[in-house]
Amino acid sequence: MKRCFALMVLFTVTAAFGQTKPRARDLGVPFEGIPGPLNAITDIQGVEVGHSTIISGEGTLKLGEGPVRTGVTAILPRGRQSDLLVFAGWFSLNGNGEMTGTTWIEEAGLLEGPVMITNTHSVGVVRDAVIAWKIRQPGSPAAGFAWSLPVVAETYDGYLNDTNGFHVKETHAFEALDSARSGPVQEGGVGGGTGMVCYSFKGGIGTASRKVAQSAGGYTVGVLVQANHGTRSQLRIAGVPVGLEITEGVSRPKDEGSIIIVVATDAPLLPHQLKRVARRAALGLARTGSTSGNGSGDIFIAFSTANPEAGKNSGTASISMLGQDGMNPIFDATVQATEEAIVNALVAAETMTGRDGHTVIALPHEGLRAALRKYNRLIEKK
């Protein structure tokens, strides 16, 4: 069993690039659809992702002292160098969770900054930090910065983390934002996903993407998840009941977690279309076995990087819209990328021991391959 936590405080900031862990496809998991070059949300031009990971201490929980297994993840729709707004839509499959800023998205159909993900009791500090960070950006009208309604979402990490110790600080949100980059995205127990549990295996951050056929526009859909949901018996991977095949090391037997799903696309979609896309993320979640239990906060947001005049405040904006018959390939891509992003989170995560000696095992790669092979679903390496 992996034990990687020293007694001394360890603080790490992990940028969006540098993914070296195996991914689901590397293990022979079959998926539908064609991924983008990175198979990540950053296949959407302009999208940047950053993480701030906080790990310290071990042993018995001491409120305010640890052990600490938490962090922050930032997704910037147009990157740090752009202040242009994007069209967006959101959907709550089960509302036992939080995503701030959604009232204005519902009203205006606009997302005016990053999407942040952290633990349940750190939403407030991260929300305030985003406002402070934006004010400090070069060219920001600091004194005249009228208002901001940041989008900050959460899942609960209290099984592994001293979540009531309030260890996430403003500086951690800053570091997630400042480290955001395009390119490969680190997955597993990093950033906001550090202390998360998924289907009673170690969960966390996962990402994937899909290319839409040129005949359907050649658009790309990218998904990033913070996976902290489900019970072991529910888990399905490529249709295989993996959770029934791998029964050792079950932790958190009840469905007490949540999942946040962020969908990005370069297709020219308007807010009502993006709400439809956000709903389809639920079908990708269901493919992995979840039934979105009562205790789960399953909240999804979708945005489009097309239409640079989306946030124009005066005059007439020049806007393009994908015809409704063109939505089906986008729906397909969303479902497929969501499913793979969740499995990538499981595959990348490593066994973690946190508060009070609670240990959550990683999904065993060979056990996964054996289960897929048993059901004739494994893609054997040649």
N, C-alpha and C positions, 0 to 999 in steps of 0.2 A: 504494500500500500504506500502511495506516495505521500511523503511528509516534507513540505518545502518551506515551512514557516519557522524562522528563527525566533528566539526570545526577544531579540532586539527589534525595534520598530523598523519595518521595511515599507517604504513608500515608493511607488513606481508610477510614472506617467508613461503610457504606451501610446504612441502615435498610431495613425490609421494604417501605416504601411508596416511590412515586416512579418506577414503571416507565413509561418513555416510549418505549422502543424498539419497533419493529414486532414483531408476533408472527406465528406461522405463518398464522393465519386472515387477517391483514391482507394477506398475500401471495397469498391465493387457494388455500391448501392445504385440500382437503376432508377433513373428519373426521366420524366417526360420533358420534351422541349429542348431548345438549344440555348445554352447560357451565353452571356457576353464574355469577352476576353478575360475578365477578372472573376466572373461569376459572383458579383458583389453589387451592392447598391451604388458603388462608385463607378459602375459602368455607365451611369447617367452623367453626362458631361457637366461639370461644375459641382457635383455633390462631393462634399468632404466629410470625413468621419474622424473623430478623435476620442480618446479614452483617458480618464484619470483613474488609476487603480490604487486602492488603499488597503494594505494588508499589514497587520501588526498583532503581536501577542498570541498566546495560546493558553488553554486551560480553562479554569472556572470563570464564568462571567462576573465581571466587576463593572457595574454600571458607570459609564463614562471613561473606563480604562480599556475595555476590550474583553475578549479578542475582537478585532476589527477585520471584516471581510466585506468591503463595499466599494463604491466609486461612482463615477459619472461618465455617461457617454453623450457625445454631441454629434448631431447630424445637421450640416449646413447645406440647405438646398442649392444655393448658388455660390458657395464658398465664402471665405472670409473677405474677399476683395469686392464683393458686390452687396449693395443694399437694396437691390430690386426685389419686390415682393413676388410671391408665386400664388397661383390659384391652388386651393386646397379643399378637402372635404374630410369628414371624420365619421366614425361609427363606433358605437358601444354595443358589443355583443352581450356582455354582462358587466354591469356597472359597479362592481365591488372594487373600485379602484379610482384612480385620479389621472386626469390629463387637463392641465390648466390651459386657459386661452381658447377653449373650444367654443365658448359662447360667441365670440367675435368671428371665428371661422364659420360658424353656422349662419351668422348674420351677413357677413360680407364676402365669404368665400375666399378669404385671403389669409396667407401665412406670412408674417412680416419679420421672421427671424429664424433662429435655429430650432430644432426639436431636441430637447434634452431628456435623458432617461436616467433615473437614479433609484434610490430606495424610498419606501413609503414615507418615512419621517424626515426626508431631506428635500422634499419638493419645494418647501417654502424658501429655504436658503438658496437653492439653485435658481429658482425663479427670480429672486432679487438680484442674484449674481449676474444673470443674463442682462438685466437692465443696466447694472453698473458697467458691465463689459462693453455693451453697445455704446454707452455714453463716452467711454474712454477711447473708442476707435478713432483713428485719424480722420479728420473731417466731420466728426459728429458735432452737431450743434448742441454742445453739452448743456449750456444754460437754458436753451430753448427746446430741449428735447421734451416734447409735451407729454407723451405717454407711451407705454409699451405693455403688451399683454402676452408675455412669453408662453410658449408651449412647453410644459414640463410634465412628463409622465413617470409612473413609478410601478415597481413590483416589490413585494415584501421579502426581505432577506434575513428575518429575525431568527431563523433556525441556525444559521451559521454566524451571524453578525450581531454585535452589540448595537442593535438598531436604535435603541432609546438613548444611546450615548452621544448622538448627534456629532458624529465624526466627520461628516462631509461639511467642508467649509467653503466660503466664497472662492478661495484660491484654487480649490479642486475643480470647480466649474470653469474658472478661468483657464486652467491647464488643459482641460478637455477641449475647450474652444480653441485655444492657441495651438494645440497639437494637431488639430484637424487637418487632414490631407486627403487628396485623391489617392488612387492606387489600392493595393490589397488592404483588406480590413482585418485586423486581429479579431479572433473569435474565441468563444469559450468564456472562462472565468476572468473577464477583464471589464474595466469600466463599470457601468451600472450593473453589469451581469456578474460581478465578482462573487457575490454570495448567493446566487440563485440556484434553485433546484427544479429539475424538469423531469416529469415522469419518474420521480424518485431516483434519478441519476443526477449528477452534477449538470447544471444548465448554464445559461448565460446568453452571450451575444452570438448571433448567427446571421449570415447574409447569403444572398444568392441573386441571380438575375436571369432574365429570359429575353431573347431576341424575337421580335415579331417578324414574320416573313416579309420580304421586300414587297411582295404583291399586296400586303396588308399595311404598308407604310414604312416597314423597316424600323419601327420604333423599338425602344428598350424599356423594360420594366425591371426595377431593382427593389429588393426587399431587405430590411434589417429588422431583426426581432430581438427582444429581451425576453427569453423563455424561462418561465418560473411556474409552470402549470402542470396539471395532470397527475394521475396515479400510475403506478407501475403496470397494473393489469391493462390499462388503456392503450399503452404505446403500440403503435403500428408504424413500421417503416417499410415502404414499398409494398404495402398491403400485408406484410408479415407480422404476426402477433409477437413481436420481439419481447414485449413486457411479460408475456406468459412463458416465453422460452428462457429468459434470464431472470431468475427470481431471487438471487442472492443480494444482500446488502440493501434491502428496502428501507428507506427513510421517509419520514413524513407521509404516512400511508393515506391520509385524507387529501382531497383536492382543495388545498388551502392557498394555492399560488395564483399567479396571473401571467398574462403575456401582453406585451406592447408590440404592435406591428407597425412599421413605417414603410409605406410604399412610395416609391418615386418613379416618375416616368418622364420621357421627353416628348411623349405624344401630346398634341395640343388639346387638352381636355379642360372643360369648364367646371366650376365647383360642383354642380349637380352630377356631372359625370364622374368626378373624383370621389364623391360620396358613394356612388355605385361601385367603384373600384375598391374602396375601403371595405365595403360589405363583403366583397368576394374573398378578402383575406381570411374570412371565417371558414371558407370551404377548404383552403389550404391547411388551416389549423385542424379541421375535422379529419383530414386525410391522415394525420398523425395519431388520431385516436381520441382527441379531446372532445368532451361534451359540454365544456364551458360551465363548470359546476357553480353552485350558489356562492361559494367563497372566492370565486375567481374574478379578477378585474381584467377583462379582455377588451382592450380599447385600441382602435386602429386609426391611422391617419394616412391620407394619400395626398401627394402634391405633384404638380407638373412644372417642369423647368422651361416649357415653351412659353410663348406669349410674354415677352419682356415688358410690355405695356400693361400687364395685369393690374398693377397698383397705381396706374395713372389717376390723379385726383381731379383734373380739370380737363375740359375739352372732350374730344372724342378719341377713345382708344382704338387702336387697330388690333383686333383680336381674331384669331383663327380657332376653329372648332372641328374636331374629328366627327364625321357623320356617325349617326347612331349605329348603323350597320357595321361600322368599324370597331365597335366596342368589344365584340366577341373575342378577337385575338388578344386584346388587352386583359379581358377577364381570365382567359386561359393562362396567360403569362403570370398574372398575379397569383392565381391558385398554385401553379407549379413552383414559382419562386418562393412562396411562403412555406410550402411543404419542405423544400430543400433547405431553406434557411434554418428552420427548426432542427432538422436532422444535423446540419452543419454545427449548430450550437452544441448539440449533444456529443458529436464526434470530437470536437475541439476541446471540450472541457476536460479538466483533470481532477482526480480525486482531491477533495479538500476536507480538512478538519478545522472546525471553528469553535464557537463558544461551547463551553461545558463538554468538550470532547466530542461533540456531534461530528460524525464523519459521513460525507456523501460520496459514494463511489462514482467514478467515471463509467460511462457506458463502455464495457469491454469490447475492443475492436474485434478480437477473434471470436468472441461470443456472438457479436452481430453478424459476422461473416458466416458463422456456422448456422445461425438461424436462417439467414437468407439462402444458404446452400440447401438446407433441409426442405425449403419450399420452392426450390428451383428458381430463385429470384436473384441469385448472386451473379454478377458479371465477373467471370474469372479472368485474372490477368494472364496475358499471353507472354 
